[in-house]
C-alpha cells in the first residue's frame, strides 16, 4: 500500500483528499494542528488512516517529524503540501509578525518538509509531490498581496524542484484551486460571493471534490509523465 503524507489534513481540501485517497487504497498520514471529529471518523472507518498533530509554525521540528513518520510507516510515496493560512489585509497596515507568520507557514514549512521527505523518495527512485497553490498566485486579489506572494513562490518552487528530482522518477506539480467553499473562504458572502460565481464558466465555485480528484489523478500511473506544471481547478474563473 502506497503511503501519502497530507499536511492540513483535518479539514477542507485536506480532509476531502484524505477521504478520497483512503477509499482508493492509499495509506494516509495526515498532519494538522488539531484533529477534527470528521478526521477522527475517517480514522475509525479506515485502519490505514493515521494522524500526527503538528503546528507548522515550529519549522525547527519538521525534520524530527518526518523522521518519526518514516520510522513508523516507511518511505512515503507522495507528499501533498496543503497546509496554509490565509492573510486578508492591506499590506500597508499588516503587522510585520503577521507577514512573517504567513511566509513561514506557507513557504518555509512546505519547502522544509519537502526537503526531508524527498530524501526518502530519492532512495525509492519514485514519488509524487503536489504543492497546493492558488489562482491568486497568478491573478492577484485586493487585500491578499502577501498570501498571493506565498502561493506564487510555491509555483516557482515546483518548477525548479521538478528539474532536480525528475531523473529519480519523482514528479512535482502545483495544484492551483480557485475559490472553494472551505473555512478559508467562509467570509465570502452576498454580492462578493455572487461576483466570483458570475466570473466562472460554470456559474459556481470550484469545490473540494474537484480538487481532490485532480490530486488522485496526479498520484496515478497515468500522470507519470506530468511534472513541473500547474493544474488550475477553478470552475473556469480564469478562462
C-alpha positions as CSV (number, residue, x, y, z in Angstrom):
1,X,0.0,0.0,0.0
2,X,1.5,3.4,-1.0
3,X,1.6,6.0,1.7
4,X,0.7,9.6,1.2
5,X,1.6,12.4,3.6
6,X,-1.1,15.2,3.6
7,X,-0.5,18.4,5.5
8,X,-3.5,20.3,6.7
9,X,-5.4,17.0,6.5
10,X,-8.1,17.5,9.1
11,X,-10.4,19.9,7.2
12,X,-11.3,21.4,3.9
13,X,-9.4,20.2,0.9
14,X,-7.0,18.1,3.1
15,X,-9.9,16.2,4.6
16,X,-11.7,15.6,1.3
17,X,-8.4,14.4,-0.2
18,X,-7.8,12.1,2.7
19,X,-11.2,10.6,2.3
20,X,-10.8,10.0,-1.4
21,X,-7.3,8.6,-1.3
22,X,-8.1,6.4,1.7
23,X,-11.1,4.9,-0.2
24,X,-8.8,4.5,-3.2
25,X,-6.4,2.3,-1.3
26,X,-3.7,4.7,-0.2
27,X,-2.3,4.8,3.3
28,X,-3.0,8.3,4.7
29,X,-0.6,10.1,7.0
30,X,-2.4,13.2,7.9
31,X,-0.8,16.2,9.7
32,X,-2.7,19.1,11.2
33,X,-2.7,21.4,14.2
34,X,-5.7,19.6,15.6
35,X,-7.7,16.5,14.8
36,X,-11.3,17.3,13.9
37,X,-14.3,15.0,14.6
38,X,-14.5,14.4,10.8
39,X,-11.0,13.2,10.6
40,X,-11.5,11.0,13.6
41,X,-14.5,9.5,11.9
42,X,-12.3,8.8,8.9
43,X,-9.7,7.1,11.1
44,X,-12.4,4.9,12.6
45,X,-13.5,3.9,9.2
46,X,-10.1,3.0,7.7
47,X,-7.3,1.3,9.6
48,X,-4.8,2.8,7.1
49,X,-5.6,6.4,8.1
50,X,-3.2,7.9,10.6
51,X,-2.9,11.3,12.3
52,X,0.0,13.4,13.5
53,X,-0.6,16.6,15.5
54,X,1.8,19.3,14.4
55,X,1.9,23.1,14.0
56,X,4.0,24.1,11.0
57,X,4.9,27.3,12.8
58,X,7.5,25.1,14.5
59,X,9.7,24.8,11.5
60,X,12.7,23.6,13.6
61,X,10.8,20.4,14.4
62,X,9.9,19.4,10.9
63,X,13.0,17.2,10.4
64,X,12.2,15.2,13.5
65,X,8.5,14.9,12.5
66,X,9.5,13.4,9.1
67,X,12.0,11.0,10.8
68,X,9.2,9.8,13.2
69,X,6.8,9.2,10.3
70,X,9.3,7.3,8.1
71,X,10.4,5.2,11.0
72,X,6.8,4.2,11.7
73,X,5.4,4.0,8.2
74,X,8.4,3.5,5.9
75,X,9.3,5.7,3.0
76,X,6.3,7.7,1.6
77,X,5.2,7.6,-2.0
78,X,3.7,11.0,-2.0
79,X,3.7,14.4,-0.2
80,X,0.8,16.8,-0.6
81,X,1.7,20.2,0.8
82,X,-1.7,21.5,1.5
83,X,-1.4,23.2,4.9
84,X,-1.6,27.0,4.6
85,X,-3.1,30.1,6.3
86,X,-4.9,33.0,4.7
87,X,-3.8,36.6,5.1
88,X,-6.6,39.0,4.3
89,X,-5.2,42.5,4.8
90,X,-3.9,45.6,3.0
91,X,-0.1,45.4,3.0
92,X,0.5,48.9,4.4
93,X,-1.4,48.1,7.5
94,X,-0.4,44.5,8.1
95,X,1.8,43.8,11.1
96,X,5.3,42.5,10.4
97,X,4.7,39.5,12.6
98,X,1.6,38.5,10.5
99,X,3.7,38.8,7.3
100,X,6.4,36.6,8.8
101,X,3.8,34.1,10.0
102,X,2.4,33.8,6.5
103,X,5.8,33.3,4.9
104,X,6.9,30.8,7.5
105,X,3.8,28.5,7.2
106,X,3.0,29.0,3.5
107,X,6.6,28.9,2.1
108,X,9.2,27.9,4.6
109,X,7.3,24.9,6.1
110,X,6.4,23.2,2.8
111,X,10.0,23.6,1.5
112,X,11.4,22.1,4.6
113,X,9.1,19.1,4.8
114,X,9.7,18.5,1.1
115,X,13.5,18.6,1.7
116,X,13.3,15.7,4.2
117,X,10.5,13.7,2.6
118,X,12.2,13.9,-0.8
119,X,15.3,12.2,0.6
120,X,13.2,9.0,1.2
121,X,11.7,9.3,-2.3
122,X,15.2,9.5,-3.8
123,X,16.0,6.2,-2.1
124,X,12.8,4.7,-3.6
125,X,13.6,6.3,-7.0
126,X,9.9,7.2,-7.4
127,X,7.4,9.6,-5.8
128,X,4.8,12.3,-6.2
129,X,5.0,15.8,-4.7
130,X,2.0,18.1,-5.0
131,X,2.1,21.7,-3.8
132,X,-1.3,23.3,-3.3
133,X,-1.1,26.8,-4.6
134,X,-3.9,29.1,-5.6
135,X,-5.1,31.0,-8.6
136,X,-4.5,34.1,-6.5
137,X,-0.8,33.5,-7.0
138,X,-1.1,34.4,-10.7
139,X,-4.3,36.6,-10.8
140,X,-3.8,38.6,-7.6
141,X,-6.6,39.9,-5.4
142,X,-7.1,43.1,-3.4
143,X,-6.0,42.6,0.2
144,X,-4.2,39.3,-0.4
145,X,-0.8,40.5,-1.6
146,X,1.3,38.6,0.9
147,X,-0.8,35.4,0.6
148,X,-0.5,35.7,-3.2
149,X,3.2,36.1,-2.9
150,X,3.4,32.9,-0.9
151,X,1.4,30.9,-3.4
152,X,3.4,32.3,-6.4
153,X,6.5,31.2,-4.6
154,X,5.2,27.6,-4.4
155,X,4.8,27.7,-8.2
156,X,8.4,28.6,-8.7
157,X,9.5,26.0,-6.2
158,X,7.6,23.4,-8.1
159,X,9.2,24.1,-11.4
160,X,12.8,24.0,-10.2
161,X,12.3,21.0,-7.9
162,X,10.8,19.1,-10.8
163,X,14.1,19.5,-12.6
164,X,16.1,18.4,-9.6
165,X,14.1,15.3,-8.9
166,X,13.0,14.2,-12.4
167,X,15.8,11.7,-13.1
168,X,14.7,9.8,-10.0
169,X,11.2,9.5,-11.4
170,X,9.7,11.9,-8.9
171,X,7.1,14.3,-10.2
172,X,6.4,17.7,-8.8
173,X,3.3,19.6,-9.7
174,X,1.3,22.5,-8.4
175,X,-2.5,22.3,-7.9
176,X,-4.0,25.8,-8.1
177,X,-7.6,25.8,-6.9
178,X,-9.9,28.8,-7.3
179,X,-12.2,29.9,-4.5
180,X,-13.7,26.9,-2.9
181,X,-16.3,26.6,-0.2
182,X,-14.0,26.0,2.8
183,X,-13.3,27.7,6.1
184,X,-10.7,29.9,4.4
185,X,-13.3,31.5,2.2
186,X,-16.1,31.5,4.8
187,X,-16.2,35.3,4.9
188,X,-17.2,35.5,1.2
189,X,-20.9,36.2,1.3
190,X,-23.5,38.2,-0.6
191,X,-22.5,40.2,-3.6
192,X,-18.8,39.4,-3.2
193,X,-19.5,35.7,-3.5
194,X,-22.0,36.2,-6.3
195,X,-19.5,38.2,-8.3
196,X,-16.9,35.4,-8.1
197,X,-19.5,32.9,-9.2
198,X,-20.5,35.0,-12.2
199,X,-16.9,35.1,-13.4
200,X,-16.9,31.3,-13.5
201,X,-17.7,29.5,-16.8
202,X,-19.7,27.0,-14.8
203,X,-21.5,29.7,-12.6
204,X,-20.2,28.2,-9.4
205,X,-17.2,28.0,-7.1
206,X,-14.8,25.1,-7.5
207,X,-15.3,22.5,-4.8
208,X,-13.0,20.3,-2.7
209,X,-14.1,17.3,-4.7
210,X,-12.9,18.8,-7.9
211,X,-9.5,19.5,-6.4
212,X,-9.2,16.1,-4.6
213,X,-9.9,14.2,-7.8
214,X,-7.2,16.1,-9.6
215,X,-4.8,15.1,-6.8
216,X,-5.9,11.5,-7.2
217,X,-5.1,11.7,-10.9
218,X,-1.6,13.2,-10.3
219,X,-0.8,10.3,-7.9
220,X,-1.7,7.7,-10.6
221,X,0.5,6.0,-13.2
222,X,-1.5,7.9,-15.8
223,X,0.2,11.0,-14.6
224,X,3.8,9.6,-14.5
225,X,4.8,11.9,-17.4
226,X,3.4,15.1,-15.9
227,X,5.8,17.3,-13.9
228,X,6.7,20.9,-13.3
229,X,3.3,22.2,-14.2
230,X,0.2,23.8,-12.7
231,X,-3.2,22.3,-12.6
232,X,-5.8,25.0,-12.3
233,X,-9.1,23.9,-10.7
234,X,-11.4,27.0,-10.6
235,X,-14.6,26.1,-12.4
236,X,-13.4,28.3,-15.3
237,X,-12.9,31.5,-13.4
238,X,-9.6,32.3,-15.1
239,X,-10.7,31.2,-18.6
